[in-house]
Amino acid sequence: MSVERVKTAVSNLQEGMFVAGLDRPWHETPFPLQGFYIRAEDDRKAIAQFCSHVFIDSKKTRVKNAHAEHAAFNPSKAS
């Protein structure tokens, strides 16, 4: 299974996005090394305490009703 990573600001994270990478080493954070899904606003707030941007795996991301500025994260809308 291939990974398509897209850099995004923490402020742009949405529920359903899969965080596959951080802007710092994983061991400096409390987050799981294998990555994780954004499930609620609290997840975004927790990431913001450690990172300014993250890398989203666009193949694993499950964003529903993505806004136009986040269309790249929705594999069905990606060009």
C-alpha positions in Angstrom: 0.0 0.0 0.0 1.5 3.3 -1.1 1.4 6.5 1.0 0.6 9.9 -0.5 1.7 12.5 2.1 0.5 16.1 1.9 1.9 18.8 4.2 -0.8 20.8 5.9 -1.0 23.3 8.7 -2.5 22.0 12.0 -5.2 24.7 11.7 -6.4 23.0 8.5 -6.9 19.6 10.0 -10.4 18.1 9.7 -12.1 15.1 11.2 -11.3 12.0 9.2 -7.8 13.0 8.1 -5.0 10.5 8.7 -1.9 12.1 10.3 1.1 10.1 8.9 3.9 12.4 9.9 4.8 15.3 12.2 7.1 18.3 11.9 9.1 16.9 14.8 10.2 13.4 15.9 7.3 11.2 17.0 9.1 10.3 20.2 8.9 14.0 21.3 5.1 13.7 21.3 2.4 11.5 23.0 1.0 10.5 19.6 1.1 6.9 18.2 4.1 6.2 15.9 2.0 4.5 13.3 -0.1 7.6 12.7 -3.7 8.3 13.6 -7.0 9.7 12.5 -8.4 13.1 13.5 -11.6 12.2 15.3 -12.5 15.4 17.0 -11.5 19.1 17.5 -9.7 18.0 20.7 -7.3 16.0 18.5 -6.4 19.1 16.5 -5.9 21.1 19.6 -3.6 18.4 21.1 -1.5 18.4 17.9 -1.3 22.2 17.9 0.5 22.0 21.3 3.4 20.2 19.6 3.4 20.9 15.9 2.7 23.8 13.4 2.2 21.4 10.5 1.8 17.7 9.8 1.8 15.3 6.9 -1.6 13.8 5.9 -1.8 10.4 4.1 -4.4 11.3 1.4 -5.0 7.6 0.6 -6.1 6.8 4.2 -8.0 10.1 4.8 -11.7 9.8 5.1 -12.9 13.4 5.0 -16.6 13.9 4.4 -17.9 17.1 2.9 -14.4 18.6 2.6 -14.3 22.3 2.0 -12.9 23.5 -1.4 -9.5 24.5 0.1 -9.0 20.9 1.4 -10.0 19.2 -1.8 -6.5 17.8 -2.2 -7.1 15.6 0.8 -10.1 13.9 -0.7 -8.7 11.3 -3.0 -12.0 11.2 -5.0 -11.6 15.0 -5.8 -7.8 15.0 -6.3 -6.7 15.8 -9.9 
